[in-house]
Amino acid sequence: MAKKFYVVWAGRETGIFTSWDVTKRSVDKYPQAKYKSFATEAEAKVAFAKSPASSIGKSVPAKAAGRSSTKAAGAGTSTKTLSANQAVLSQFDVVIYTDGGCEPNPGKAGSGMAIYRKGELAELWFGLFNPNGTNNTAELNALHQALIKAKKVLDAGETVQIMSDSQYSIKCVCEWAYGWKAKNWTRKTGEIANLEIIKQAHELYDAMKDDLVLQHVAAHIGIEGNELADRMSIHAIDQQHKGFSQFSAPLDISKILALRTG
């Protein structure tokens, strides 16, 4: 039987899976689950980066794109073009891109981060390798690390924006966590996956939300920061690096982008 790749846009765990059993556990009896199988990994990645409506014909609410304020009401809006991304780099003192990778999903996972200062690449970070992780956990770990960095930036009196290509992570930390917290971190549909990291990330976000911008960025469309964070997440897997460390090699962007992609 030919191998299939299952995209889950809405479920207990979201991402691209290679196991139907894992996929079924994620979507079975999940309210308004959205998922579809694809013949190739490339097709699945393209589909996952877009809304489920583009693949399964179901509409989803569109959020307004773009904002002029530096307040966190923009959490969840999306930067989908290179020009929009360039505007972000020029607007904030520090811009942090995050990504998580997992091979397969679930499988070997790692997280990555790219930090820009005054529009120029300043630092790359990688690590948090988990031999039995998931894409969602890796994405959440990366976002958590970005929030830790963002707090230091804000404490120094500078402006900061975080860019994550994981709608799941953004919604967990910036939206759903408020409802879960109000119900003592429970929900009717079952246990909350990745609860501990969500709690830690949400606590940071909630304390900074009036001064922090956290936005979704389209994945794998050539946005440099997103691509570099992706390479770092895979580098973490390749190095099996369990800490979270600054990439020490020279910041030769062309060489880093030539590393293996997720």
N, C-alpha and C positions, 0 to 999 in steps of 0.2 A: 504494500500500500504506500502511495506517495506521501511524503511528509507534508503536513499542513501547518500553517501559522495562524494562530487565532488572535484576533485583535479584540480587546475588551475596552470599550470607551467608558462604560458605566457598569460597575460591579463591585464586589467586595474587594477585589484587587483589580487594578487596571494595568494595561500594558500589552505586550505581545508574548504569547505563550506557544509552546510547541506540544503541549500535552492537553488532550481534550478533557481528561479527568480533572486536571487543575483548573481549566477553563470552566468546566461545569460547576465546580465547587464555588467559583467566583460569581457565576451568574444565576445559578439555580435559585428560584424563588426570590431573587433580588428585584425590588421594585423598579420597573422601567429599565431593566438591563439592556445594554446595547453592545452587540458583539457580532463578529463575522469571521469566517475562515478565508484564508488566501493561499494560493498555491506556492508563492515565493516569499522569502523574507523581505525582499525589496518592495514588493507590493504592499505587504503588511505595514512596513515602516512609513511609506507614503500615506497610506490610509489613516494610520494612527495619528500622524501629524495634523490631519485635517479633522473636521467635525464628522460625527457618525452619519450625518445627513448626506454627505457626499458619497457614502458607500452603501448605506442601507435605506436611504430614501426617507428617513424620519427627520423632521425638522427639530432644531434645538434653538433655544432662545439665544439671540446674538447680543453681546454686550457692546456698549459703545467703545470704539477704539480711540485711543489718544486722550490726553488730558493736559491742561496747562498748570494745574496746581501740583505742588510737591507733597500733598497729603495722601494718605494711604487709601483713600476712597477709590483709587485706581487699581487696587488689587484685583486681578482677574482680567483687566483689559489686556489687549494683545498687541505686540509689535510683530507685524507680519512681513515687513519689507525692509530692504537694506537701507533705504533713505530714512525711514522712521527710526531705525536703530541708530543711525549716525546722529540723528537729532538728540537721542537719549544721551549718547556719549558726550555731546557738547553741553548738555543741560545740567549735568550733575558733577560734583567733585569726584565721586567714586561710583563706578558701576560694576556690579558683581554678577557674573554669569555662573549658573550652576547646572550640573547634569549628573545623572546616574546611569550606570550600565549594568547589564546582567546577561551572562552567557552560559546556558540558555536561561529562560525565565520560567520558573525559579532555577537558580544555579549560582555560578561565581559572580559576585557583585562588587562594584566599586563606585566611588564618588569622585567628582572633579569640580574644580572651580577656577575661573579666570577673573582677575581683578584689574580693572582699568582705572587709572588716575589721570584726571585732566585729559581724557580722550586717548591716552596711550596705555598699552599693555604694561602692567607693573609687576604682577605676580601670578603664578600658577600654583595650584594646590591639588593634591591627589591622595587617595587612600581609603580607609574604612573598608578594606577588603573583607568580604564574608563569603566563605565557600558554599554556604547554603542560604543565599539571600534571594531577594526579588528586586525587580526593577523599581517598584514603588518604594521599598525600603531605602534603596540606594539614592533615589531622588530626594526623599525626605531627609536623609543624612546630609546630603549636599546642601539642601536649603537650610537646615539647622546650622551648619557651619557658616553659611553666608550671613545668617542672622547674628551670629556671634561676632563676625567681622563688622557687620553694619553697626552694631552697638558701639564699637570702638570708634568708628568713623563719626557717628552722631555725637558721642561724648567729646570728640575733638572739635566740635562745632562746624563740621562739614556736612554737605548734602550727599545722600546715597540712594541708589536704586538697585534692587535685586531683580535679575532676569532669570526666570526658570522656564524650561520648556515642558514642565509637568503640571498640567491642569489639576491633576489629582492632588499633588502636594500643596498647591496654592489653595485649593478649596478646603482641604483638610485643616490647614493652619489658619487661614483667614476667614473661613465661613463656617464650615461644619462644626469646628471645635467649640464654637460658642453654644450651639445646641446640645452637644454631647456633655459639655461641662455643666450646663444647667441641669442635666439629668444625672449628675454624678458620674460622668464619663460612661454612660451606657446608651444603648439604642435598642429599639424594639426588634430590629431585623437581625440581631445577633451581636457577637463581640466585635469590637472595633480593631481592625488590623493595624499594626504598627503603633499601638496606643502610646507607649512610653515616649517614643521619639516625637510623636505629635504633641504630647503634653509639653515637652521641653521646648519645642519650636514655637508652639502657640504662646507660651508664657513670655518668651522673648518678643514675639511679634506684637502681642497685646500691649506690652509696655512701651513699644516704639511706634505704634501704628499711626499716631498723629504726625509723625515726622518722617516716616519711612514710605517709600514707594516700592511696591512689589508687583511686578508685571509678568505676564506670560509672554514668551518669545517663541516664534515658530521654529521648529527644529529642522536642521539639515537643509537649509535653503541658502547657505553660504554666509550667514552672519558669523563673523570671525569669533566673537566671544563665545557663542554657543558651540561652535565647532571645536574651539580649544578646550572648553570644559568637557566636551565629549571625549576628546583624545585623552584627557587626564583621567577620566573615569575608567577607560579601557587600560590605560597605563597602570592604574591601581590594581586592576585584575591581573595584568601580565606580571607585575612585580609582587603580587600577593601582599601588598603593603597594608597592614592593619591599623597603623596610626593614620594621622592626617597631616601631611608634611608639605612644605613648600618645594616645588620643583626646582632643583639646584642647577640644572644645565642652563646654558645661555638661552635667552628668550628669542631664539631664531624662529620666527613664526612659520616660515615656509617649511622648515625641518620638522617642527612640531605637528603641523597639519599633515605632514606626510606619514605620521605614525598611524598605527592601526585604528580604524574607526569603529564605533559601536553600531 
